[in-house]
């Protein structure tokens, strides 16, 4: 049972093996070619043997006619002498020659003992005759003056045996060399595929953190695209691992600050003798917990967005309702600050294709940034622009804007610039990631008249998605 199971597992693996497929295809093609060559050689050799024996018949017939000339009186003695020169019975290359010698009127002058009983006045030339269950190849020739007729015959069975022997001797060497040829093909295939074995061995021997490019020297041309694809995969995996390591390090660094502050305020609250001082410390603890919670939420959100390549289920999103809902949520959380936010979207603003929850998070982050980094009296406005191909959702304010050197780095993870305002440095990175999933982009710029402008560009209309 175990052997049967092993064979069952081995057979499919060999069918998938490039080595066995190549070996099978080459051997099949070579054997087919050899079979065709053998058959052609066999038939050609058989034909040539027949031609050779026909030539012997013709030569013998003409020889007998030459002997008959001026030797008519010695024919009886000639027949006896010819009977003594018959070849060996088991020698197929010397088939017995049967003959009849007669006059032009059809009378028989001499004949061999086993010659077929045929009239000597038969049609001149070659013919195949069946006589008493025996087949004969017969040649009738006549002298130039018509006085004599000679009939020579050979057994077709003996002729066929001789022709088969000649043809077999031509084909047998090809058949004998077939195993040698198959062995040479097998060794050639093994040698040709050896670079792939070395490549597989090198990949298998690597440690998980070894993502260096595979060498492409001595790699067959046909395998270079595969090596190139593997190297590109290694580079992508290396970048992903680097990003994850950097993200983990940055996240640990960012969490360390609020946790240290929480520890300090906890110690102050525990050591405080005055109620006012203790209450202040407890409020700071609560504020630190909120900050840490917000940071963890942002990290979890990025962790969920990073593995995605596209939106799982895009649907029609009504921008007017989305903007209204986001601003209302902000006003409930921060009633005073959110009063600065207004929007100019008409109720019939076209719907866009996307994920409503993700777009709301993106808009919420832009508005949070505007509230956090602008003075209390600065106005914040949300608008929509139509560039003919897509809709752009714009958040702008009339605050101080962003320094040019800081503007270029906005959107990098954990980058907060020189501002003293609280923030995780992840909000804009999350927005950029959300827009990438929507096939769009985040554009950030300072307004010419002053203030900052953030645009969710490339939101496609729902019908065109």
PyMOL commands that set and color helices and strands:
alter all, ss='L'
color gray80, all
select helices_A, chain A and resi 2-16+18-68+72-84+156-192+194-204+221-271+275-306+319-333+335-338+356-373+404-407+427-437+462-464
alter helices_A, ss='H'
color red, helices_A
select strands_A, chain A and resi 98-103+108-111+125-131+134-142+148-155+315-318+341-343+351-354+380-386+391-397+441-446+452-459
alter strands_A, ss='S'
color yellow, strands_A
deselect
rebuild
show_as cartoon
